[in-house]
Amino acid sequence: MVKLLDLKQQWSELEVNRNPFATVVMAHLRALETRKNRRRRKEWKLILTKSLYEKSYSRENIINLFRFIDWVMSLPKELENEFWIEITNFEEERRMPYITSVERRGIEIGLSQGLEREKDLVIRQLKRKLGEFESEYETQVRSLEIEQIEALGEALLDFTSVDDLRLWLSNQPN
């Protein structure tokens, strides 16, 4: 009887094996290994997903194997969004769109909704920390890009007044 964990020593063999089960084993092993390091998990999810294309699997096999990888290597929303951006770029570079335009549009809508929710959360956190503030500042926060929203989410922990928010916003590129 062989345990999946025992196959970790045979990683290089799994990488070149075209049997779809080898991909399943690799995804499972990397999911276990990256339980506490989500950023590393995203990197491995990306590597394993790209390998599906490189092994020249059929469209159906790629989709089915990806569904497994996606399930076993789940990511927090922020990293999931980063993952989808990178996969979309990868597919476009190779002209291999295995995700239909309808699916891609759904992903774009999901990313947009996720960004709006993140903005809502940061605004709620700001109001809780600083009290009510001018609507102009809320408008400025809503116009920020994802990286700026994430930075503001961290910076607000150190804010002590609305002046800190005003100063932070004034230092952001338009």
N, C-alpha and C positions, 0 to 999 in steps of 0.2 A: 504494500500500500504506500503510495506517494502522497505527501502533503504538498500543497501549493507552495508553502514556505521553503520546502526543500529545493524547489526549482529556482530559487533566487541565485544559487551558485551557477546556474546554467543560463544566466541573463543573455550573454552574447549569442548563444544558440537560439534563444527565444526571439531575439531581434531579427535574425535572418530567416526564421521559420515562417513560411507562407501560410501555415495552418491558422485559421482564425482563432482557434483555441489558444494559441501562443499569445495573441494580442489580449485575450481575456485574462490570461494568467498575469501578463505584465501589468495590465491595468489594476488588477487586484493587489499585486505586490506593491506597486507604487502608491496605491490608495492607503494601504496599511502603513507604509513608510512615511507618508506625508500627512498623517492624521493631525499633527500639531503644527504643521508649517504649511499654511494655505497658499502662500505665494509660491513655494516650491511645488505644491500640488498643481497649481495652474501651469507652471512650466512643464511638468510631466504630462499633464493632460494635453497640452499643446503638442509636445513631442510625439505622444502616442497617436493623436489624431492625425498629425501630418504623416506619420508612418503608414496610416491606412491608405493614403493616396499613393505613397511611394511603392507600396507592395502591389499596386495595380489590381486591387480588389474590384469587384463589380460594384456598381452604384448601390445595389441592394445590400451587399455585404458591408460596404462602408457605412451606410445609414444604420444598419442593425448593430454593427460593432460600435459605432459612435454612440448610439443610444445606451449601450452598456457602459462605455467609458464615462459618459455624461452622468449616468446614475451612480456609479461606484466612486467617481471622483468629483462629487458635488463641490461647488465653490460658493462663497458669499457673493452677493450681487455685484459688488464693485469688481471683484476679480473675474466673475463670470462675464461682465461687460467687456473687460479688457481681453479676455479669451476670445470672445466673439469678434471683436475688432481685428485681432491678429489672424484669426482663421479666415475671416472675410478677405483680408488683404492677401493672405496666402493663396486662397482660391483664385482671386482675381489675377494675381501674378502668373499663375499657371493655367489660367482659363479653364478651371475645373469646378464650375459651380454645382456642387452636389446638393446645395440647399436651394430650393426653388425661390423665385422672386417673391412669391407670396410669403414663404417662410422668412426670407430676409427682411421683407417689409414688417412682418410681425416682430422680428428681432429689433428693428429700428424703433418701432413704436414702444416696445418694452424698454429699450435703453432710454428713450425720451421720458417715459413715465417714471422710470427709476431715478433719473436726474431730477425731475420735478419733485418727487417724494423726498429726495435727499435735501433739496433746497427748502422744502417745507419743514423738514426736521431741524435744519440749521436755524431757520427763522424762529421756530418754536423755542429752541435752546437759547437763542439770543434774547428773546423776550423774557424767558424765565430767569435768565441770569441778570439782564440789564433793565428789565421792565419795558414798558412801551417806549417806542422811539419813532422818529419821523418816517412817514411812508416812503420818502425819498430813499432812505437807506434800504428798506425792504425791496424797492424796485432795483436798486443797484445789486443787491444780493441775488435777486432772481435773474440778473443778466450775466452772472458769472459762469465761467466754464467749469467742467467737472473737477479739474485739478484745483481750481481756486476754491470751489465749494469745500473740497476735502481739506484744504489748507485752513480755511476759515473755521471749519468744524473743530480743528485742533487748536487754532489760535484763540478761539473764544473762551477756552478754558482759563486763559490768563487775563481776560478782559475784566476790568473793574468798573468801567463806566461806558456810556454811549460814545464818549470821546475816543476810547480805544477802538471801537468799531469804525468811527468816522476816519480815524488815522489809518487803520488797516485798509479800508476801502480806497482811500486817497492814494495809497501806495500800489494799487493794482493797475496793470495796464488795461486800457479800454478795449 
